[in-house]
Amino acid sequence: MVWVLDNKDIEAVLNMDTCLTALEEAYRDLSVGEAINSPRSDLLTPCEATSQLESSLPSYHMLKTMSGATRKYASIRFLTDLMHWPEVGGEIRRERTPESKGPISVTRGLILLFDIQSGDLLCVLSEGRIRNLRVGGTAGLAARYLARRDACKVGVLGSGFMAKAHIEALYLVRKLTSVKVYSPTSEHRSRLAREITEKFDLESFPVDDPELAVRDVDILVLASNAIHPIIDAAWLEKGMHITSVRHLEIGAEAFARCDLIALNSKAEARVMYYIAQARKGTRVPEGITLDYVKGHPPGDAMNIDWESVRELTDFVAGRHRGRTGDDQITCFDNTPGLGIQFTSVAGRVYEMAKERGLGKEAPAYCFPDIARSIGEQSA
């Protein structure tokens, strides 16, 4: 029997506290070799997107896959997207076209969850809600070890689902008192600031300059769509903790100012990518490959020994204390995500949904091979 859970079912059972617990267990398993990942793989193919938004680069279809296994479950997550690269404020950004966004989630993807004891496909899950929370949750898990214990003021550069998920996680690991939000789009930063105030009862307000969002904060969240550095190294202050969704947001000079840098995984720091040409002899535009070719070392920071930096597993397993002084500038580069994030959170969601009777059973004919094996077992 294969269970199916959509984003509404998942929202009914999954909160950030549950996500943090599942992620911490998965990273602890990873630290002793009882969980495993495969590298993320992106396939990009030129397409004719119907978006009317102006873009200086062609549109591409992207198929993204990543997988991982824990002690109980294995999963593969895939995402289908239409991407374009508009110019915003004189800089190129990577955006999903409006055609890629649904009414419930901005993403169109699925997670296939398997039982590692039987090999059976247990559940097919929408990935939107899990996707956002596992990114914010991983950043929150790192902040437990890298942010000062008295950290309470947050600055956010970015205004989408990822930015909000970061606040959800940080709210659980530190006693937040205020949040400043910057986005190039005035309406977006005002909306997120309002949502944060309403949900968390925090003092939250928009600012119209990125430097204002960085100044006088304890934790800086970078959660934008930029493919270039969005902070100036001179803005960073002693005692600050930085967490970034995408390493290109930070840049070499800012990395160099950090006293302690941590990665999700050194082994998985490079994304495997494959880009088709529009026609024979056509070069793929540099802006499209920028995300990948600058992926390792992160942000072109050649002056850092990346093999010696710490991984999140080092802190979770107790191999490293994390922050050792209040004046340290710490940084968590949350790029790229790991398959076990999806596996661990999806596994817990599946268990809770079954307990509460949420979701639907998929018709057997949707999975003929599995249906046949079940029939053979009962014969």
C-alpha positions in Angstrom: 0.0 0.0 0.0 1.4 3.4 -1.1 0.3 6.4 0.8 0.0 9.9 -0.7 0.3 13.2 1.2 -0.2 16.6 -0.3 1.0 19.9 1.2 -2.2 20.5 3.2 -1.8 17.1 4.9 1.8 17.9 5.6 1.0 21.3 7.0 -1.4 19.7 9.4 1.3 17.6 11.1 4.7 19.3 10.4 5.9 22.2 12.5 9.4 23.6 12.9 9.9 21.9 16.3 9.2 18.5 14.8 11.5 19.3 11.8 14.4 20.3 14.1 14.1 17.1 16.0 14.1 15.0 12.9 17.0 16.8 11.4 19.1 16.6 14.5 18.6 12.8 14.6 19.6 12.5 11.0 22.8 14.6 11.4 23.7 12.5 14.4 23.3 9.3 12.3 25.3 10.9 9.5 28.1 11.7 11.9 28.7 8.0 12.7 28.1 6.8 9.1 24.6 5.4 9.7 23.0 7.8 7.2 24.2 8.5 3.7 23.6 11.1 0.9 24.2 11.2 -2.9 25.2 14.5 -4.5 22.5 16.8 -5.8 22.1 16.7 -9.6 20.6 19.4 -11.7 19.7 19.0 -15.4 19.0 22.2 -17.3 17.4 22.2 -20.8 16.5 25.3 -22.9 12.7 25.8 -23.1 10.1 28.3 -24.3 8.7 29.7 -21.1 5.5 31.7 -21.5 6.4 34.3 -18.8 6.1 37.9 -20.0 8.8 39.0 -17.5 11.8 40.4 -19.2 15.0 38.3 -18.8 18.4 38.9 -20.2 19.1 35.2 -20.4 17.1 32.3 -22.0 14.7 30.2 -19.9 15.5 26.7 -18.9 13.7 23.7 -17.6 15.4 22.3 -14.5 15.1 18.8 -13.1 16.7 18.6 -9.7 17.2 15.3 -7.8 18.8 14.4 -4.5 18.6 11.3 -2.3 19.5 10.1 1.1 19.0 7.2 3.5 18.8 7.0 7.3 18.5 4.0 9.6 14.7 3.6 8.7 14.0 5.2 5.4 15.5 6.1 2.0 14.1 8.8 -0.3 14.6 10.5 -3.6 13.4 14.1 -4.0 12.9 15.6 -7.4 11.8 19.0 -8.5 10.7 20.3 -11.9 11.0 24.0 -12.5 11.0 26.6 -15.2 13.8 29.1 -14.5 14.7 32.5 -15.9 17.4 35.0 -15.0 16.0 38.6 -14.8 18.0 41.7 -14.1 17.0 43.3 -10.8 18.8 46.4 -9.6 21.5 46.0 -12.2 22.3 42.4 -11.1 21.3 39.0 -12.5 19.0 36.9 -10.3 17.8 33.3 -10.7 14.0 33.1 -10.5 11.3 30.6 -11.0 8.9 31.7 -13.7 5.2 32.3 -12.6 4.3 29.2 -14.6 6.3 27.1 -12.1 4.4 28.3 -9.0 1.2 26.6 -7.8 -1.4 28.0 -5.4 -0.1 26.1 -2.4 3.7 25.9 -3.0 6.1 27.8 -5.1 7.7 24.5 -6.0 6.6 21.5 -8.1 8.2 18.4 -6.7 7.7 15.1 -5.0 9.5 12.9 -2.4 9.4 9.1 -2.8 9.9 7.5 0.6 11.0 3.9 0.9 11.3 1.4 3.7 14.9 0.2 3.8 14.0 -3.1 5.4 11.5 -4.2 2.8 12.5 -2.0 -0.1 8.8 -1.0 -0.5 7.7 2.4 -1.6 5.7 3.7 1.4 4.7 7.2 0.5 4.6 9.9 -2.1 4.8 13.3 -0.6 4.5 16.9 -1.9 7.8 18.5 -1.2 7.0 22.2 -0.8 6.3 22.5 2.9 9.1 20.0 3.8 11.5 21.8 1.5 11.1 25.2 3.2 11.2 23.9 6.8 14.2 21.6 6.3 16.3 24.6 5.0 15.3 26.9 7.9 15.5 24.0 10.3 19.1 23.1 9.3 20.1 26.8 9.8 18.4 26.8 13.2 20.2 23.6 14.2 23.6 25.2 13.2 22.6 28.4 15.1 22.3 26.4 18.4 26.1 25.9 18.2 27.3 29.0 16.4 25.1 31.9 17.5 25.8 33.7 20.8 23.6 32.4 23.6 22.2 35.9 24.1 21.6 36.5 20.4 18.2 38.2 20.0 18.3 40.6 17.1 18.0 39.2 13.5 18.5 40.8 10.1 17.1 39.1 7.0 18.0 39.8 3.4 15.3 38.1 1.4 11.5 37.9 1.8 10.3 34.6 0.5 9.3 31.3 2.1 12.9 30.4 3.0 13.4 33.7 4.9 10.3 33.0 6.9 11.3 29.5 7.7 14.6 30.7 9.1 12.8 33.0 11.5 10.6 30.0 12.6 13.7 28.0 13.4 15.7 30.8 15.1 12.7 31.6 17.2 13.0 28.1 18.7 16.7 28.1 19.4 17.2 31.7 20.6 15.0 34.3 22.5 14.4 36.7 19.6 13.2 40.2 20.2 13.4 41.9 16.8 13.7 41.3 13.1 14.7 43.6 10.3 13.8 42.7 6.7 15.3 43.9 3.5 14.2 43.0 0.0 14.7 45.0 -3.2 10.9 44.9 -3.6 9.2 47.2 -1.0 5.9 45.3 -0.9 7.7 42.0 -0.3 9.8 43.2 2.7 6.7 44.9 4.2 4.7 41.7 3.8 7.2 39.5 5.5 7.8 41.9 8.3 4.0 42.0 8.9 3.8 38.2 8.9 6.6 37.8 11.4 5.0 40.3 13.7 1.7 38.5 13.5 3.0 35.0 13.9 5.7 35.4 16.5 4.7 38.6 18.3 8.1 40.1 17.6 9.1 43.6 16.7 9.6 43.3 13.0 10.0 46.1 10.4 11.1 46.5 6.8 14.2 48.5 5.9 15.0 50.1 2.5 18.7 49.4 2.5 20.6 46.1 2.9 23.2 47.7 5.2 20.5 48.7 7.6 19.4 45.1 7.9 22.9 44.0 8.7 23.9 46.7 11.2 23.4 46.0 14.9 22.1 42.5 14.6 23.3 39.3 16.2 22.2 36.9 13.5 22.2 37.6 9.8 20.0 35.5 7.5 20.8 35.6 3.7 17.9 34.0 1.8 17.8 35.7 -1.5 17.8 34.7 -5.2 21.0 36.6 -5.9 23.9 34.9 -7.7 26.4 37.5 -6.4 27.4 38.8 -3.0 24.7 40.8 -1.3 26.7 42.0 1.7 29.8 44.0 2.2 32.4 42.5 4.4 32.8 45.9 6.2 29.2 45.6 7.5 30.0 42.5 9.6 30.4 43.1 13.3 32.1 41.1 16.1 29.9 38.4 17.6 27.6 38.1 14.6 26.4 34.8 13.2 25.7 34.5 9.5 23.6 31.8 7.9 23.3 31.7 4.1 21.0 29.7 1.8 23.4 30.2 -1.1 27.1 30.7 -0.8 27.3 33.3 -3.6 25.4 35.7 -1.3 28.4 36.0 1.0 31.5 36.5 -1.2 35.3 35.9 -0.6 35.9 39.0 1.5 33.1 38.3 3.9 34.1 34.7 4.3 37.6 35.9 5.1 36.3 37.9 8.0 34.7 34.9 9.7 36.5 33.2 12.6 34.6 30.0 12.3 33.0 28.6 9.1 30.8 25.5 8.9 29.4 23.6 5.9 26.5 21.2 5.6 28.9 18.7 4.1 32.4 19.0 2.5 31.8 15.9 0.5 28.6 17.2 -1.0 29.7 20.8 -1.4 29.7 20.6 -5.2 26.4 20.2 -7.1 26.5 17.9 -10.2 25.1 19.9 -13.1 24.5 19.2 -16.8 23.3 21.9 -19.2 22.0 21.2 -22.7 22.8 23.7 -25.5 19.9 25.4 -27.3 21.5 24.3 -30.6 24.8 23.0 -31.8 27.6 25.5 -31.4 25.6 27.8 -29.0 27.4 28.6 -25.8 25.6 28.4 -22.5 25.4 31.9 -21.0 27.8 32.5 -18.1 25.1 33.8 -15.8 23.4 30.4 -15.9 26.5 28.5 -14.9 27.6 31.0 -12.3 25.7 29.2 -9.5 27.6 26.0 -10.2 31.2 26.9 -11.2 31.5 29.1 -8.1 30.1 26.4 -6.0 33.4 25.1 -4.7 35.3 26.7 -3.2 32.2 28.7 -2.0 32.1 32.3 -3.1 35.5 32.2 -4.8 37.1 32.3 -1.3 40.4 30.8 -2.4 42.3 32.0 0.8 40.4 29.6 3.1 41.4 26.0 3.6 38.0 24.5 2.9 39.2 21.0 3.8 39.8 22.0 7.4 36.5 23.8 8.0 33.9 22.2 10.2 30.7 20.4 9.2 27.4 20.6 11.0 27.9 16.9 12.1 31.0 18.0 14.1 28.8 20.0 16.4 25.9 17.6 16.6 28.2 14.8 17.5 30.1 16.8 20.0 33.4 16.7 18.1 33.6 20.5 18.2 32.2 23.0 20.6 31.1 25.4 18.0 31.4 29.1 19.0 34.1 29.5 21.6 34.0 33.3 22.1 31.4 36.1 22.1 33.5 38.2 19.7 33.8 35.5 17.0 32.1 36.0 13.7 30.6 32.6 12.7 29.2 31.5 9.5 27.1 28.5 8.4 27.0 27.9 4.6 23.8 26.0 4.1 24.6 25.1 0.5 23.7 22.7 -0.9 21.0 20.8 0.9 21.3 17.1 1.7 19.1 14.2 0.8 18.8 13.0 4.4 17.1 16.3 5.3 14.2 15.2 3.1 14.4 11.6 4.2 14.3 12.3 7.9 11.6 14.9 7.8 9.4 13.0 5.3 9.8 9.8 7.4 8.5 11.6 10.5 5.7 13.2 8.5 4.6 9.9 7.1 4.4 8.4 10.6 2.4 11.2 12.1 0.0 11.4 9.1 -0.7 7.7 9.4 -1.3 8.0 13.1 -3.8 10.8 12.4 -5.5 9.2 9.4 -4.4 11.9 7.0 -3.7 11.3 3.3 -5.0 8.8 0.8 -4.1 5.4 -0.4 -2.9 5.4 -4.0 -4.7 3.0 -6.4 -2.6 -0.2 -6.9 -2.5 0.4 -10.7 -0.4 3.6 -10.2 2.5 1.4 -9.1 2.2 -1.8 -11.1 5.5 -3.4 -10.0 4.7 -2.9 -6.3 1.1 -4.1 -6.8 2.4 -7.2 -8.4 4.9 -8.0 -5.6 2.1 -7.5 -3.1 -0.1 -9.9 -5.0 2.7 -12.5 -5.2 3.3 -12.3 -1.5 -0.4 -12.9 -0.7 -0.8 -15.8 -3.2 
